[in-house]
Amino acid sequence: MIHYTCDCCQQRIDAEIDLRYVVRMEVYAALDSAEEESDNDRDHLQEIQDILESLDDAQDGQIDEEVYRNVRFDLCSECRNRFIKNPLGRAISQQLDFSQN
């Protein structure tokens, strides 16, 4: 039998009794930069050369982590509810937008 643990609160999740929720997140670099120059003015060969040079200078694995990351979490019911209400983990006071009296 596979044993599951909530990745947030570390509570054991009994698959036969409790609901287990899976959160999958994919984070990747948005490479759709705003085009300030027209395509006719761009030096595409120079851009490719710059990219290749930056790849040579980067440490192994560094580019992969900076460009793409895929993660998976198991959550219990309580942590799932908290995650749904606040998926980015922002502070509650910021969400309520209290005035600075």
Biopython code that builds the backbone (N, CA, C, O; Angstrom):
import numpy as np
from Bio.PDB.StructureBuilder import StructureBuilder

atoms = [
    (1, "MET", "N", (0.828, -1.178, 0.000)),
    (1, "MET", "CA", (0.000, 0.000, 0.000)),
    (1, "MET", "C", (0.878, 1.249, 0.000)),
    (1, "MET", "O", (1.865, 1.317, 0.731)),
    (2, "ILE", "N", (0.524, 2.217, -0.805)),
    (2, "ILE", "CA", (1.283, 3.459, -0.889)),
    (2, "ILE", "C", (0.835, 4.396, 0.228)),
    (2, "ILE", "O", (-0.361, 4.569, 0.462)),
    (3, "HIS", "N", (1.798, 4.993, 0.909)),
    (3, "HIS", "CA", (1.508, 5.945, 1.979)),
    (3, "HIS", "C", (1.718, 7.355, 1.450)),
    (3, "HIS", "O", (2.725, 7.646, 0.804)),
    (4, "TYR", "N", (0.756, 8.227, 1.734)),
    (4, "TYR", "CA", (0.828, 9.615, 1.289)),
    (4, "TYR", "C", (0.911, 10.536, 2.495)),
    (4, "TYR", "O", (0.354, 10.255, 3.556)),
    (5, "THR", "N", (1.620, 11.644, 2.307)),
    (5, "THR", "CA", (1.744, 12.673, 3.323)),
    (5, "THR", "C", (1.485, 14.017, 2.667)),
    (5, "THR", "O", (1.946, 14.272, 1.554)),
    (6, "CYS", "N", (0.747, 14.877, 3.357)),
    (6, "CYS", "CA", (0.487, 16.216, 2.841)),
    (6, "CYS", "C", (1.810, 16.972, 2.777)),
    (6, "CYS", "O", (2.529, 17.054, 3.773)),
    (7, "ASP", "N", (2.130, 17.517, 1.622)),
    (7, "ASP", "CA", (3.389, 18.236, 1.453)),
    (7, "ASP", "C", (3.384, 19.592, 2.151)),
    (7, "ASP", "O", (4.431, 20.229, 2.266)),
    (8, "CYS", "N", (2.229, 20.037, 2.614)),
    (8, "CYS", "CA", (2.148, 21.324, 3.297)),
    (8, "CYS", "C", (2.250, 21.156, 4.817)),
    (8, "CYS", "O", (3.131, 21.742, 5.446)),
    (9, "CYS", "N", (1.360, 20.365, 5.404)),
    (9, "CYS", "CA", (1.313, 20.233, 6.865)),
    (9, "CYS", "C", (1.956, 18.947, 7.386)),
    (9, "CYS", "O", (2.045, 18.755, 8.598)),
    (10, "GLN", "N", (2.398, 18.076, 6.499)),
    (10, "GLN", "CA", (3.054, 16.809, 6.839)),
    (10, "GLN", "C", (2.124, 15.800, 7.505)),
    (10, "GLN", "O", (2.597, 14.817, 8.075)),
    (11, "GLN", "N", (0.813, 16.022, 7.446)),
    (11, "GLN", "CA", (-0.158, 15.076, 7.998)),
    (11, "GLN", "C", (-0.247, 13.858, 7.089)),
    (11, "GLN", "O", (-0.217, 13.982, 5.865)),
    (12, "ARG", "N", (-0.356, 12.688, 7.693)),
    (12, "ARG", "CA", (-0.500, 11.455, 6.916)),
    (12, "ARG", "C", (-1.885, 11.437, 6.279)),
    (12, "ARG", "O", (-2.871, 11.779, 6.931)),
    (13, "ILE", "N", (-1.966, 11.042, 5.012)),
    (13, "ILE", "CA", (-3.233, 10.956, 4.289)),
    (13, "ILE", "C", (-3.527, 9.479, 4.048)),
    (13, "ILE", "O", (-2.787, 8.797, 3.339)),
    (14, "ASP", "N", (-4.606, 8.996, 4.639)),
    (14, "ASP", "CA", (-5.027, 7.612, 4.442)),
    (14, "ASP", "C", (-5.850, 7.559, 3.163)),
    (14, "ASP", "O", (-6.961, 8.088, 3.125)),
    (15, "ALA", "N", (-5.331, 6.939, 2.132)),
    (15, "ALA", "CA", (-5.970, 6.923, 0.813)),
    (15, "ALA", "C", (-7.316, 6.210, 0.824)),
    (15, "ALA", "O", (-8.149, 6.454, -0.049)),
    (16, "GLU", "N", (-7.542, 5.336, 1.797)),
    (16, "GLU", "CA", (-8.815, 4.617, 1.868)),
    (16, "GLU", "C", (-9.908, 5.436, 2.548)),
    (16, "GLU", "O", (-11.093, 5.178, 2.336)),
    (17, "ILE", "N", (-9.528, 6.413, 3.356)),
    (17, "ILE", "CA", (-10.500, 7.203, 4.120)),
    (17, "ILE", "C", (-10.541, 8.660, 3.657)),
    (17, "ILE", "O", (-11.616, 9.212, 3.422)),
    (18, "ASP", "N", (-9.375, 9.271, 3.528)),
    (18, "ASP", "CA", (-9.271, 10.701, 3.241)),
    (18, "ASP", "C", (-9.155, 10.971, 1.748)),
    (18, "ASP", "O", (-8.666, 10.146, 0.976)),
    (19, "LEU", "N", (-9.617, 12.147, 1.373)),
    (19, "LEU", "CA", (-9.378, 12.602, 0.004)),
    (19, "LEU", "C", (-7.969, 13.174, -0.078)),
    (19, "LEU", "O", (-7.520, 13.882, 0.823)),
    (20, "ARG", "N", (-7.299, 12.868, -1.140)),
    (20, "ARG", "CA", (-5.954, 13.400, -1.387)),
    (20, "ARG", "C", (-6.042, 14.247, -2.643)),
    (20, "ARG", "O", (-6.598, 13.822, -3.656)),
    (21, "TYR", "N", (-5.490, 15.448, -2.568)),
    (21, "TYR", "CA", (-5.518, 16.363, -3.705)),
    (21, "TYR", "C", (-4.109, 16.515, -4.259)),
    (21, "TYR", "O", (-3.138, 16.594, -3.506)),
    (22, "VAL", "N", (-4.008, 16.554, -5.576)),
    (22, "VAL", "CA", (-2.722, 16.713, -6.244)),
    (22, "VAL", "C", (-2.692, 18.087, -6.900)),
    (22, "VAL", "O", (-3.591, 18.446, -7.660)),
    (23, "VAL", "N", (-1.648, 18.847, -6.595)),
    (23, "VAL", "CA", (-1.432, 20.151, -7.219)),
    (23, "VAL", "C", (-0.220, 20.007, -8.123)),
    (23, "VAL", "O", (0.856, 19.600, -7.683)),
    (24, "ARG", "N", (-0.405, 20.343, -9.386)),
    (24, "ARG", "CA", (0.703, 20.327, -10.344)),
    (24, "ARG", "C", (0.916, 21.753, -10.824)),
    (24, "ARG", "O", (-0.026, 22.434, -11.229)),
    (25, "MET", "N", (2.161, 22.192, -10.773)),
    (25, "MET", "CA", (2.479, 23.541, -11.227)),
    (25, "MET", "C", (3.571, 23.478, -12.276)),
    (25, "MET", "O", (4.512, 22.690, -12.185)),
    (26, "GLU", "N", (3.418, 24.314, -13.251)),
    (26, "GLU", "CA", (4.384, 24.414, -14.333)),
    (26, "GLU", "C", (4.792, 25.882, -14.422)),
    (26, "GLU", "O", (3.952, 26.756, -14.639)),
    (27, "VAL", "N", (6.070, 26.141, -14.254)),
    (27, "VAL", "CA", (6.587, 27.501, -14.313)),
    (27, "VAL", "C", (7.608, 27.551, -15.436)),
    (27, "VAL", "O", (8.556, 26.766, -15.465)),
    (28, "TYR", "N", (7.405, 28.479, -16.359)),
    (28, "TYR", "CA", (8.327, 28.574, -17.481)),
    (28, "TYR", "C", (8.528, 30.025, -17.877)),
    (28, "TYR", "O", (7.684, 30.884, -17.621)),
    (29, "ALA", "N", (9.655, 30.275, -18.501)),
    (29, "ALA", "CA", (9.995, 31.626, -18.934)),
    (29, "ALA", "C", (9.122, 32.020, -20.115)),
    (29, "ALA", "O", (8.991, 31.272, -21.084)),
    (30, "ALA", "N", (8.533, 33.193, -20.023)),
    (30, "ALA", "CA", (7.731, 33.718, -21.129)),
    (30, "ALA", "C", (8.680, 34.418, -22.087)),
    (30, "ALA", "O", (9.230, 35.473, -21.770)),
    (31, "LEU", "N", (8.866, 33.839, -23.233)),
    (31, "LEU", "CA", (9.842, 34.355, -24.188)),
    (31, "LEU", "C", (9.206, 35.243, -25.243)),
    (31, "LEU", "O", (9.797, 35.474, -26.298)),
    (32, "ASP", "N", (8.026, 35.735, -24.975)),
    (32, "ASP", "CA", (7.328, 36.593, -25.926)),
    (32, "ASP", "C", (7.584, 38.062, -25.591)),
    (32, "ASP", "O", (6.650, 38.807, -25.298)),
    (33, "SER", "N", (8.838, 38.470, -25.635)),
    (33, "SER", "CA", (9.205, 39.835, -25.270)),
    (33, "SER", "C", (8.572, 40.832, -26.222)),
    (33, "SER", "O", (8.300, 40.534, -27.385)),
    (34, "ALA", "N", (8.346, 42.023, -25.691)),
    (34, "ALA", "CA", (7.768, 43.083, -26.518)),
    (34, "ALA", "C", (8.779, 43.478, -27.584)),
    (34, "ALA", "O", (9.961, 43.678, -27.304)),
    (35, "GLU", "N", (8.298, 43.583, -28.787)),
    (35, "GLU", "CA", (9.195, 43.909, -29.888)),
    (35, "GLU", "C", (9.325, 45.423, -30.007)),
    (35, "GLU", "O", (8.436, 46.103, -30.519)),
    (36, "GLU", "N", (10.454, 45.930, -29.522)),
    (36, "GLU", "CA", (10.704, 47.366, -29.598)),
    (36, "GLU", "C", (11.252, 47.752, -30.961)),
    (36, "GLU", "O", (11.030, 48.861, -31.446)),
    (37, "GLU", "N", (11.962, 46.830, -31.561)),
    (37, "GLU", "CA", (12.512, 47.089, -32.884)),
    (37, "GLU", "C", (11.683, 46.333, -33.907)),
    (37, "GLU", "O", (11.108, 45.289, -33.600)),
    (38, "SER", "N", (11.623, 46.845, -35.090)),
    (38, "SER", "CA", (10.936, 46.094, -36.138)),
    (38, "SER", "C", (11.820, 44.920, -36.544)),
    (38, "SER", "O", (13.036, 44.965, -36.359)),
    (39, "ASP", "N", (11.220, 43.877, -37.093)),
    (39, "ASP", "CA", (11.976, 42.691, -37.493)),
    (39, "ASP", "C", (13.053, 43.010, -38.522)),
    (39, "ASP", "O", (14.071, 42.319, -38.576)),
    (40, "ASN", "N", (12.853, 44.028, -39.329)),
    (40, "ASN", "CA", (13.835, 44.379, -40.354)),
    (40, "ASN", "C", (15.119, 44.932, -39.746)),
    (40, "ASN", "O", (16.191, 44.798, -40.338)),
    (41, "ASP", "N", (15.022, 45.552, -38.568)),
    (41, "ASP", "CA", (16.189, 46.167, -37.940)),
    (41, "ASP", "C", (16.955, 45.207, -37.036)),
    (41, "ASP", "O", (18.046, 45.540, -36.573)),
    (42, "ARG", "N", (16.409, 44.030, -36.777)),
    (42, "ARG", "CA", (17.031, 43.099, -35.849)),
    (42, "ARG", "C", (18.153, 42.322, -36.524)),
    (42, "ARG", "O", (18.071, 41.962, -37.698)),
    (43, "ASP", "N", (19.189, 42.079, -35.756)),
    (43, "ASP", "CA", (20.301, 41.252, -36.211)),
    (43, "ASP", "C", (20.111, 39.862, -35.605)),
    (43, "ASP", "O", (20.596, 39.586, -34.508)),
    (44, "HIS", "N", (19.410, 38.999, -36.318)),
    (44, "HIS", "CA", (19.073, 37.678, -35.800)),
    (44, "HIS", "C", (20.310, 36.828, -35.538)),
    (44, "HIS", "O", (20.344, 36.084, -34.557)),
    (45, "LEU", "N", (21.304, 36.919, -36.375)),
    (45, "LEU", "CA", (22.527, 36.138, -36.158)),
    (45, "LEU", "C", (23.227, 36.570, -34.878)),
    (45, "LEU", "O", (23.754, 35.731, -34.147)),
    (46, "GLN", "N", (23.239, 37.860, -34.601)),
    (46, "GLN", "CA", (23.861, 38.349, -33.370)),
    (46, "GLN", "C", (23.072, 37.871, -32.147)),
    (46, "GLN", "O", (23.665, 37.512, -31.130)),
    (47, "GLU", "N", (21.753, 37.864, -32.242)),
    (47, "GLU", "CA", (20.926, 37.376, -31.139)),
    (47, "GLU", "C", (21.207, 35.904, -30.857)),
    (47, "GLU", "O", (21.312, 35.502, -29.698)),
    (48, "ILE", "N", (21.329, 35.108, -31.901)),
    (48, "ILE", "CA", (21.640, 33.687, -31.732)),
    (48, "ILE", "C", (23.019, 33.521, -31.108)),
    (48, "ILE", "O", (23.205, 32.686, -30.223)),
    (49, "GLN", "N", (23.973, 34.302, -31.558)),
    (49, "GLN", "CA", (25.325, 34.246, -30.997)),
    (49, "GLN", "C", (25.314, 34.607, -29.510)),
    (49, "GLN", "O", (25.983, 33.953, -28.710)),
    (50, "ASP", "N", (24.568, 35.633, -29.140)),
    (50, "ASP", "CA", (24.474, 36.035, -27.733)),
    (50, "ASP", "C", (23.871, 34.923, -26.877)),
    (50, "ASP", "O", (24.334, 34.670, -25.765)),
    (51, "ILE", "N", (22.848, 34.269, -27.393)),
    (51, "ILE", "CA", (22.218, 33.169, -26.656)),
    (51, "ILE", "C", (23.192, 32.012, -26.481)),
    (51, "ILE", "O", (23.294, 31.443, -25.394)),
    (52, "LEU", "N", (23.907, 31.664, -27.542)),
    (52, "LEU", "CA", (24.873, 30.567, -27.458)),
    (52, "LEU", "C", (25.991, 30.884, -26.474)),
    (52, "LEU", "O", (26.434, 30.002, -25.738)),
    (53, "GLU", "N", (26.448, 32.123, -26.452)),
    (53, "GLU", "CA", (27.492, 32.513, -25.501)),
    (53, "GLU", "C", (26.983, 32.438, -24.068)),
    (53, "GLU", "O", (27.713, 32.007, -23.175)),
    (54, "SER", "N", (25.746, 32.850, -23.839)),
    (54, "SER", "CA", (25.206, 32.789, -22.479)),
    (54, "SER", "C", (25.028, 31.341, -22.032)),
    (54, "SER", "O", (25.178, 31.039, -20.848)),
    (55, "LEU", "N", (24.711, 30.442, -22.965)),
    (55, "LEU", "CA", (24.600, 29.023, -22.626)),
    (55, "LEU", "C", (25.952, 28.443, -22.247)),
    (55, "LEU", "O", (26.040, 27.619, -21.338)),
    (56, "ASP", "N", (27.001, 28.863, -22.931)),
    (56, "ASP", "CA", (28.345, 28.385, -22.617)),
    (56, "ASP", "C", (28.778, 28.849, -21.236)),
    (56, "ASP", "O", (29.460, 28.116, -20.520)),
    (57, "ASP", "N", (28.385, 30.070, -20.854)),
    (57, "ASP", "CA", (28.791, 30.640, -19.573)),
    (57, "ASP", "C", (27.991, 30.089, -18.395)),
    (57, "ASP", "O", (28.453, 30.154, -17.256)),
    (58, "ALA", "N", (26.820, 29.558, -18.647)),
    (58, "ALA", "CA", (25.940, 29.091, -17.571)),
    (58, "ALA", "C", (26.450, 27.782, -16.980)),
    (58, "ALA", "O", (27.083, 26.974, -17.660)),
    (59, "GLN", "N", (26.161, 27.599, -15.711)),
    (59, "GLN", "CA", (26.519, 26.352, -15.044)),
    (59, "GLN", "C", (25.547, 25.265, -15.471)),
    (59, "GLN", "O", (24.427, 25.550, -15.896)),
    (60, "ASP", "N", (25.987, 24.010, -15.353)),
    (60, "ASP", "CA", (25.133, 22.878, -15.724)),
    (60, "ASP", "C", (23.836, 22.907, -14.921)),
    (60, "ASP", "O", (23.865, 23.052, -13.699)),
    (61, "GLY", "N", (22.711, 22.771, -15.593)),
    (61, "GLY", "CA", (21.413, 22.725, -14.940)),
    (61, "GLY", "C", (20.808, 24.071, -14.618)),
    (61, "GLY", "O", (19.605, 24.166, -14.374)),
    (62, "GLN", "N", (21.614, 25.110, -14.612)),
    (62, "GLN", "CA", (21.116, 26.437, -14.257)),
    (62, "GLN", "C", (20.098, 26.928, -15.273)),
    (62, "GLN", "O", (19.073, 27.495, -14.893)),
    (63, "ILE", "N", (20.358, 26.724, -16.540)),
    (63, "ILE", "CA", (19.443, 27.175, -17.585)),
    (63, "ILE", "C", (18.115, 26.443, -17.466)),
    (63, "ILE", "O", (17.056, 27.057, -17.590)),
    (64, "ASP", "N", (18.163, 25.133, -17.227)),
    (64, "ASP", "CA", (16.934, 24.360, -17.112)),
    (64, "ASP", "C", (16.029, 24.899, -16.013)),
    (64, "ASP", "O", (14.831, 25.075, -16.234)),
    (65, "GLU", "N", (16.582, 25.164, -14.834)),
    (65, "GLU", "CA", (15.798, 25.659, -13.707)),
    (65, "GLU", "C", (15.255, 27.059, -13.978)),
    (65, "GLU", "O", (14.151, 27.389, -13.545)),
    (66, "GLU", "N", (16.010, 27.873, -14.681)),
    (66, "GLU", "CA", (15.574, 29.238, -14.955)),
    (66, "GLU", "C", (14.512, 29.285, -16.044)),
    (66, "GLU", "O", (13.694, 30.204, -16.063)),
    (67, "VAL", "N", (14.508, 28.329, -16.934)),
    (67, "VAL", "CA", (13.605, 28.349, -18.078)),
    (67, "VAL", "C", (12.347, 27.524, -17.826)),
    (67, "VAL", "O", (11.263, 27.925, -18.248)),
    (68, "TYR", "N", (12.462, 26.384, -17.150)),
    (68, "TYR", "CA", (11.307, 25.509, -16.975)),
    (68, "TYR", "C", (11.393, 24.730, -15.673)),
    (68, "TYR", "O", (12.450, 24.217, -15.307)),
    (69, "ARG", "N", (10.266, 24.649, -14.983)),
    (69, "ARG", "CA", (10.190, 23.853, -13.754)),
    (69, "ARG", "C", (8.786, 23.284, -13.632)),
    (69, "ARG", "O", (7.802, 24.002, -13.811)),
    (70, "ASN", "N", (8.693, 22.010, -13.330)),
    (70, "ASN", "CA", (7.424, 21.323, -13.163)),
    (70, "ASN", "C", (7.448, 20.662, -11.790)),
    (70, "ASN", "O", (8.338, 19.858, -11.511)),
    (71, "VAL", "N", (6.477, 20.987, -10.921)),
    (71, "VAL", "CA", (6.444, 20.426, -9.570)),
    (71, "VAL", "C", (5.072, 19.823, -9.287)),
    (71, "VAL", "O", (4.077, 20.167, -9.924)),
    (72, "ARG", "N", (5.047, 18.912, -8.309)),
    (72, "ARG", "CA", (3.812, 18.216, -7.936)),
    (72, "ARG", "C", (3.764, 18.111, -6.421)),
    (72, "ARG", "O", (4.766, 17.797, -5.777)),
    (73, "PHE", "N", (2.576, 18.380, -5.850)),
    (73, "PHE", "CA", (2.387, 18.320, -4.405)),
    (73, "PHE", "C", (1.123, 17.524, -4.079)),
    (73, "PHE", "O", (0.128, 17.608, -4.800)),
    (74, "ASP", "N", (1.165, 16.753, -2.992)),
    (74, "ASP", "CA", (-0.020, 16.092, -2.446)),
    (74, "ASP", "C", (-0.510, 16.940, -1.279)),
    (74, "ASP", "O", (0.278, 17.347, -0.426)),
    (75, "LEU", "N", (-1.833, 17.209, -1.246)),
    (75, "LEU", "CA", (-2.401, 18.018, -0.176)),
    (75, "LEU", "C", (-3.565, 17.297, 0.485)),
    (75, "LEU", "O", (-4.299, 16.552, -0.165)),
    (76, "CYS", "N", (-3.726, 17.528, 1.794)),
    (76, "CYS", "CA", (-4.905, 17.052, 2.508)),
    (76, "CYS", "C", (-6.054, 18.024, 2.218)),
    (76, "CYS", "O", (-5.850, 19.056, 1.578)),
    (77, "SER", "N", (-7.246, 17.699, 2.684)),
    (77, "SER", "CA", (-8.421, 18.538, 2.409)),
    (77, "SER", "C", (-8.266, 19.949, 2.963)),
    (77, "SER", "O", (-8.596, 20.923, 2.286)),
    (78, "GLU", "N", (-7.766, 20.061, 4.186)),
    (78, "GLU", "CA", (-7.625, 21.379, 4.817)),
    (78, "GLU", "C", (-6.611, 22.248, 4.073)),
    (78, "GLU", "O", (-6.872, 23.424, 3.822)),
    (79, "CYS", "N", (-5.477, 21.688, 3.724)),
    (79, "CYS", "CA", (-4.456, 22.457, 2.998)),
    (79, "CYS", "C", (-4.915, 22.775, 1.582)),
    (79, "CYS", "O", (-4.562, 23.822, 1.038)),
    (80, "ARG", "N", (-5.688, 21.896, 0.985)),
    (80, "ARG", "CA", (-6.248, 22.160, -0.343)),
    (80, "ARG", "C", (-7.160, 23.375, -0.294)),
    (80, "ARG", "O", (-7.103, 24.227, -1.180)),
    (81, "ASN", "N", (-8.009, 23.466, 0.740)),
    (81, "ASN", "CA", (-8.911, 24.608, 0.875)),
    (81, "ASN", "C", (-8.133, 25.909, 1.049)),
    (81, "ASN", "O", (-8.486, 26.930, 0.459)),
    (82, "ARG", "N", (-7.069, 25.874, 1.864)),
    (82, "ARG", "CA", (-6.236, 27.073, 2.037)),
    (82, "ARG", "C", (-5.548, 27.445, 0.732)),
    (82, "ARG", "O", (-5.437, 28.626, 0.403)),
    (83, "PHE", "N", (-5.089, 26.451, -0.008)),
    (83, "PHE", "CA", (-4.413, 26.711, -1.279)),
    (83, "PHE", "C", (-5.372, 27.335, -2.291)),
    (83, "PHE", "O", (-5.001, 28.277, -2.991)),
    (84, "ILE", "N", (-6.596, 26.823, -2.377)),
    (84, "ILE", "CA", (-7.578, 27.350, -3.321)),
    (84, "ILE", "C", (-7.913, 28.805, -2.996)),
    (84, "ILE", "O", (-8.069, 29.621, -3.904)),
    (85, "LYS", "N", (-8.023, 29.134, -1.709)),
    (85, "LYS", "CA", (-8.344, 30.508, -1.308)),
    (85, "LYS", "C", (-7.184, 31.461, -1.557)),
    (85, "LYS", "O", (-7.403, 32.645, -1.813)),
    (86, "ASN", "N", (-5.966, 30.967, -1.485)),
    (86, "ASN", "CA", (-4.791, 31.827, -1.558)),
    (86, "ASN", "C", (-3.659, 31.096, -2.288)),
    (86, "ASN", "O", (-2.662, 30.744, -1.658)),
    (87, "PRO", "N", (-3.786, 30.858, -3.598)),
    (87, "PRO", "CA", (-2.802, 30.036, -4.314)),
    (87, "PRO", "C", (-1.397, 30.634, -4.372)),
    (87, "PRO", "O", (-0.425, 29.892, -4.518)),
    (88, "LEU", "N", (-1.268, 31.940, -4.262)),
    (88, "LEU", "CA", (0.059, 32.553, -4.313)),
    (88, "LEU", "C", (0.668, 32.756, -2.935)),
    (88, "LEU", "O", (1.796, 33.235, -2.826)),
    (89, "GLY", "N", (-0.061, 32.401, -1.881)),
    (89, "GLY", "CA", (0.474, 32.496, -0.531)),
    (89, "GLY", "C", (0.678, 33.917, -0.052)),
    (89, "GLY", "O", (1.558, 34.177, 0.768)),
    (90, "ARG", "N", (-0.117, 34.831, -0.550)),
    (90, "ARG", "CA", (0.005, 36.230, -0.120)),
    (90, "ARG", "C", (-0.499, 36.372, 1.304)),
    (90, "ARG", "O", (-1.341, 35.599, 1.760)),
    (91, "ALA", "N", (0.033, 37.377, 2.005)),
    (91, "ALA", "CA", (-0.402, 37.639, 3.373)),
    (91, "ALA", "C", (-1.859, 38.088, 3.359)),
    (91, "ALA", "O", (-2.280, 38.820, 2.463)),
    (92, "ILE", "N", (-2.619, 37.651, 4.345)),
    (92, "ILE", "CA", (-4.044, 37.969, 4.412)),
    (92, "ILE", "C", (-4.264, 39.476, 4.512)),
    (92, "ILE", "O", (-5.194, 39.998, 3.897)),
    (93, "SER", "N", (-3.437, 40.183, 5.268)),
    (93, "SER", "CA", (-3.617, 41.633, 5.406)),
    (93, "SER", "C", (-3.464, 42.340, 4.067)),
    (93, "SER", "O", (-4.118, 43.357, 3.837)),
    (94, "GLN", "N", (-2.624, 41.833, 3.188)),
    (94, "GLN", "CA", (-2.482, 42.433, 1.868)),
    (94, "GLN", "C", (-3.723, 42.184, 1.031)),
    (94, "GLN", "O", (-4.121, 43.045, 0.246)),
    (95, "GLN", "N", (-4.339, 41.026, 1.185)),
    (95, "GLN", "CA", (-5.538, 40.710, 0.418)),
    (95, "GLN", "C", (-6.707, 41.588, 0.834)),
    (95, "GLN", "O", (-7.512, 41.989, -0.006)),
    (96, "LEU", "N", (-6.806, 41.893, 2.133)),
    (96, "LEU", "CA", (-7.927, 42.679, 2.622)),
    (96, "LEU", "C", (-7.751, 44.159, 2.336)),
    (96, "LEU", "O", (-8.717, 44.919, 2.401)),
    (97, "ASP", "N", (-6.545, 44.578, 2.023)),
    (97, "ASP", "CA", (-6.245, 45.953, 1.655)),
    (97, "ASP", "C", (-6.680, 46.936, 2.733)),
    (97, "ASP", "O", (-7.441, 47.864, 2.459)),
    (98, "PHE", "N", (-6.194, 46.736, 3.974)),
    (98, "PHE", "CA", (-6.510, 47.635, 5.072)),
    (98, "PHE", "C", (-5.899, 49.003, 4.836)),
    (98, "PHE", "O", (-4.834, 49.117, 4.229)),
    (99, "SER", "N", (-6.570, 50.041, 5.315)),
    (99, "SER", "CA", (-6.026, 51.396, 5.193)),
    (99, "SER", "C", (-4.925, 51.591, 6.228)),
    (99, "SER", "O", (-4.875, 50.875, 7.228)),
    (100, "GLN", "N", (-4.052, 52.548, 5.992)),
    (100, "GLN", "CA", (-2.928, 52.843, 6.882)),
    (100, "GLN", "C", (-3.322, 53.955, 7.855)),
    (100, "GLN", "O", (-2.811, 55.068, 7.732)),
    (101, "ASN", "N", (-4.221, 53.690, 8.827)),
    (101, "ASN", "CA", (-4.700, 54.711, 9.774)),
    (101, "ASN", "C", (-3.597, 55.211, 10.641)),
    (101, "ASN", "O", (-3.822, 56.071, 11.492)),
]
sb = StructureBuilder()
sb.init_structure("model")
sb.init_model(0)
sb.init_chain("A")
sb.init_seg("    ")
for serial, (resi, resn, name, xyz) in enumerate(atoms, 1):
    if name == "N":
        sb.init_residue(resn, " ", resi, " ")
    sb.init_atom(name, np.array(xyz, "f"), 0.0, 1.0, " ", f" {name:<3s}", serial, name[0])
structure = sb.get_structure()
